[in-house]
Amino acid sequence: MALVSAAIEQSVVSLNRAEFRLAANAGGAAGIAEDIARERERFVSSLDSLRAEASGRAIEAIASV
């Protein structure tokens, strides 16, 4: 579960970076949108994996995401 959590954290950081790139360079929106879509897919996939492995209170915590 720790590896999946690390992957989720990396996705969040990557999405945050993409937001900053977009704010700094709106002209590059098309490429940045592709990066965001790709990273969002990774995030959702990792979150689904985490949900599958979760038990007890972790299930409640994940449900709020």
C-alpha positions as CSV (number, residue, x, y, z in Angstrom):
1,M,0.0,0.0,0.0
2,A,3.0,2.3,0.6
3,L,4.1,2.2,-3.0
4,V,0.6,3.0,-4.2
5,S,0.4,5.9,-1.8
6,A,3.7,7.2,-3.1
7,A,2.4,7.0,-6.7
8,I,-0.6,9.0,-5.7
9,E,1.6,11.6,-4.0
10,Q,3.7,11.9,-7.1
11,S,0.6,12.3,-9.3
12,V,-0.6,15.2,-7.0
13,V,2.8,16.9,-7.2
14,S,2.8,16.5,-11.0
15,L,-0.7,17.9,-11.3
16,N,0.3,20.8,-9.2
17,R,3.3,21.5,-11.4
18,A,1.1,21.4,-14.5
19,E,-1.2,24.0,-12.9
20,F,1.8,26.3,-12.3
21,R,3.0,25.7,-15.9
22,L,-0.4,26.6,-17.2
23,A,-0.6,29.8,-15.1
24,A,2.8,30.8,-16.3
25,N,2.3,29.9,-20.0
26,A,-1.3,29.9,-21.1
27,G,-0.2,29.6,-24.7
28,G,1.0,26.1,-24.0
29,A,-2.4,25.0,-22.7
30,A,-2.9,22.2,-25.3
31,G,0.3,20.4,-24.3
32,I,-0.3,21.0,-20.6
33,A,-3.9,19.7,-20.9
34,E,-2.5,16.5,-22.3
35,D,-0.1,16.2,-19.4
36,I,-2.9,16.8,-17.0
37,A,-5.1,14.2,-18.6
38,R,-2.3,11.6,-18.5
39,E,-1.4,12.3,-14.9
40,R,-5.1,12.3,-13.9
41,E,-5.4,8.8,-15.4
42,R,-2.4,7.6,-13.3
43,F,-3.9,9.2,-10.2
44,V,-7.3,7.6,-10.7
45,S,-5.7,4.2,-11.4
46,S,-3.5,4.4,-8.3
47,L,-6.5,5.5,-6.2
48,D,-8.5,2.5,-7.5
49,S,-5.6,0.2,-6.5
50,L,-5.5,1.8,-3.1
51,R,-9.2,1.3,-2.6
52,A,-8.9,-2.4,-3.6
53,E,-6.1,-2.9,-0.9
54,A,-7.7,-0.8,1.8
55,S,-9.5,-2.1,4.9
56,G,-11.0,-0.7,8.1
57,R,-10.6,3.1,8.7
58,A,-8.6,3.5,5.5
59,I,-11.7,2.8,3.4
60,E,-13.5,5.7,5.1
61,A,-10.6,8.0,4.6
62,I,-10.3,7.1,0.9
63,A,-14.0,7.5,0.4
64,S,-13.6,11.2,1.1
65,V,-11.2,11.7,-1.9
